[in-house]
Amino acid sequence: MRIAVIGDLHYPALHEDYRFIENNRDGFYSTFIQKLFSTPADLYISIGDLTNFGLPEEYEEIYKLINAQDKAKTLSCSYYGKSSPHIS
């Protein structure tokens, strides 16, 4: 079994003052996700800090990129990191 693992991706939501870098952010993360899922693997795992602050909009945006990939169904789990929301 081949496993592809990433960590500390830190996909950020952008404050209004930083909207000018939105195209750069989107281009970088889109390319990163495409390259990740083009790596031959049976399982893709994120080990933490998938987003920068754990904000709902960060998760929505990064999962749009992930779900656009044909192999997205093989993303097994994403562990919470220090920047992720705490679940009680």
For each residue, the residues with C-beta under 8 A, 3 or more apart:
1: 42 43
2: 40 41 42 43
3: 41 42 43 44 45
4: 36 39 41 43 44 45
5: 44 45 46 47
6: 9 36 44 45 46 47
7: 46 47 48 49 81
8: 48 49 81
9: 6 29 32 46 49 50 51 62
10: 49 50 51 52 83
11: 29 50 51 52 58 61 62
12: 25 51 52 53 58
13: 51 52 53 55 57 58 61
14: 18 19 21 22 25
15: 18
16: 19
17:
18: 14 15 21 22
19: 14 16 22
20:
21: 14 18 24 25
22: 14 18 19 25 26
23: 26 27
24: 21 27 28
25: 12 14 21 22 28 29
26: 22 23 29 30
27: 23 24 30 31
28: 24 25 31 32
29: 9 11 25 26 32 33 62 65
30: 26 27 33 34 65
31: 27 28 34 35
32: 9 28 29 35 36
33: 29 30 36 37 62 65 66 68 69
34: 30 31 37 38 69
35: 31 32 38 39
36: 4 6 32 33 39 44
37: 33 34 44 69 70 71 72
38: 34 35
39: 4 35 36
40: 2
41: 2 3 4 44 74
42: 1 2 3 74
43: 1 2 3 4 74 76
44: 3 4 5 6 36 37 41 71 74 75 76
45: 3 4 5 6 75 76 77 78
46: 5 6 7 9 50 75 77 78 79
47: 5 6 7 79 81
48: 7 8 78 79 80 81 82 84
49: 7 8 9 10 52 81 82 83 84
50: 9 10 11 46 59 62 78 81 84
51: 9 10 11 12 13 54 55 58 59 62 83 84
52: 10 11 12 13 49 55 58 83
53: 12 13 58 83
54: 51 58 59 80 83 84 85
55: 13 51 52 58 59
56: 59 60
57: 13 60 61
58: 11 12 13 51 52 53 54 55 61 62
59: 50 51 54 55 56 62 63
60: 56 57 63 64
61: 11 13 57 58 64 65
62: 9 11 29 33 50 51 58 59 65 66
63: 59 60 66 67
64: 60 61 67 68
65: 29 30 33 61 62 68 69
66: 33 62 63 69 72 75
67: 63 64 72
68: 33 64 65 72
69: 33 34 37 65 66 72
70: 37
71: 37 44 74 75
72: 37 66 67 68 69 75
73:
74: 41 42 43 44 71
75: 44 45 46 66 71 72 78
76: 43 44 45
77: 45 46
78: 45 46 48 50 75
79: 46 47 48
80: 48 54 84 85 86 87
81: 7 8 47 48 49 50 84
82: 48 49
83: 10 49 51 52 53 54
84: 48 49 50 51 54 80 81
85: 54 80
86: 80
87: 80
88:
